[in-house]
Amino acid sequence: MKNRFIVSAALMITGVLLFNPTIIAQTVNKKILGKWKAEFVEQFPKPDSIAPSTISTPANVPEKAQATAQSSKEVKGKPGTEAKSTKKDPAKVIANINRMALNSSLTINPDMTYILKTPKKESKGIYKVKRKGKLVLCKDAITKKTTKIKIVDVTDNTLVIIQNYQIGDLKITLKKVE
């Protein structure tokens, strides 16, 4: 009777230790420590796999709305000229983010702080590993802005993350430098 109790208690403790979310998050936390450099950036999901959105054609738009849209395009004082578009080209935005990521480095410290060095500035903050090591919440020390980063894959030398930007999600592959 005593042996069964000891064996069942040992199995319960082992099960709790193996599947405890805190322990899983701690192992992910140990793997992401160090200095990281971006290897490549790609749009996620790929643009060709995204279903085209329904765009309203002029036939679907009421005449009053068409007239308002046409008048807003013209610049005052110069009839027939159109105002510049304020929307940025997604390809240019992705190229800028890619260039910024490739020229920056990320240092993750054991005291739950991070340092992101870009060519123009350096940002510092704190981070927390959540959801069994699948999500990292980063809070900037100066702006107090929180960023969510999804972890796709973690090995000793590579880290694959998905980060949300205004143009959509980007999949970033990082290599360990130190």
Buried (B, 14 or more C-beta within 10 A) or exposed (E): EEEEEEEEEEEEEEEEEEEEEEBBBEEBBEBBEBBBBBBEBEBBEEEEEEEEEEEEEEEEEEEEEEEEEEEEEEEEEEEEEEEEEEEEEBEEBBEEBBEBBEEBBBBBBEEEEBBBBEEEEEBBBBBEBBEBBBBBBBBBEEEEEEEEBBBEEBEEEEBBBBBEEEBBEBBBBBEBEE
